């Protein structure tokens, strides 16, 4: 499975970005998809996830109410809409997929996912 993450960039605090994760081949709706982020020197952090087949979503407490993960099945893409961005949201963002329907406790663990995209840089700064 090849994943292509895009949409990162430089934005001012309070601004918005929309990240996209696309794949070819097997329909994305058959995968559980998640976004993680990582700052150099720090551990990878779970951001948001969406379960395969249904629109059940999970979020890290730090992004609840600001970020929204969603599917566009027609374009075989998963989006991460990021609003009210803060400097601490700056990181490289990665999308990851699992062919399984994960339970809540599994979403936050990177080892739950089989495939990872290459990452896209998000920088929030004035």
N, C-alpha and C positions, 0 to 999 in steps of 0.2 A: 504494500500500500504506500503510495507516495502522497504526501501532504504538502500543500503550498500555503504558507501563511503570508499575509500581506496587510497593508493598511497602517503600519506604524509610522511614526514621524515625531516632529517637534510641535508641542502645543503649549499654550499658556495655562497656568492654573485656572481651574474653572471651566476649561474648554472640553471639547469632545473629540473622540476618535472612534472609528469603527474598524475593527480588525476582521479579517476574513480568513477562513481556513477551507481550502478546496481540495478535492481529491478526484481522481479519475477512476473509471472502472466501477467497482461495486458501489451501489447507492449508499450515500452517507447515512440514510435513515436506518440502516442496519447496524450502525456503529453507535456506541456511547462515545461522545466527544467531550473533551475537556480543554480548558486553557490553564496553563501554568505560567509563572513568570519567575525570572531569576535575575538578581543583581550580582555582579562580580564579587566573589568572596563570601556570598551568602547562600543559604540553602534554597533550592527550588521551592516555590510556594504555589499551592493550588489556588486558582482564582474562581473558576466557574465550570460547571459540567452540565451536560444534557443527556438524558438516558436514551438508549436506542429505542426506536419505535414509537415512543410517546413523548409528550412535551413536559417531562418531569425535569426540573432544573435544581441545581445546587450551587450555592455561592459561599465564598469565604466571607466571614463576618466583616472584614475590612472593605468589601466592595458592595455589600448588600444595599439595595436602594439606589446605587449609582451605575452599576453594570448590569447588562442584560445579555444573556446568551440565547440564541435562536437559530432555527434551521431555515434554509431556503431550499426545499427539496427539488424545486424546478432547476436550480443552478448547482445542485449537489454541493452546497456550501453551508458552513456554520459561521455565524457572525458573533462578535462580541462588541456590543455597543457600550462605549465607556463615556459616561457623562461626569460632570463635576470633578474633573481630574485634579489630582494633587501631586505635588513633587514626589511624594513617597510611592506613587504609582509607576514611577520611572523604572524600567526594567526591559529585558528582552522577554517577549511573550512567545510562548510555544503552544501549538495545538497538538493534541495527542488523541489517539483513538483506541478503543477496545471493542472487539466483536461481541462482548458479553454485556448483559444487562446488570450493571453493578449495583450493589447495595450502598446505602448512604456512607457507611464507614470506609468503603473502598475508594470513593471518588478522590479523596485527598492524597492518596498514595500514588506516587509516580509509577511504582512497579505494577499497578493495576492495568497499565496501558501498554499495548504492544508496538505501536508505531508513533513516531514523533516527527513533526515538521521541523524546518530549519530555523525558525524563530524570526521575529520582527521586532525592531527596536522602538520603544516608546519612551520619549523624553518629555517630561512636564517641567517647564522652566519659564520664568519671565525674562 
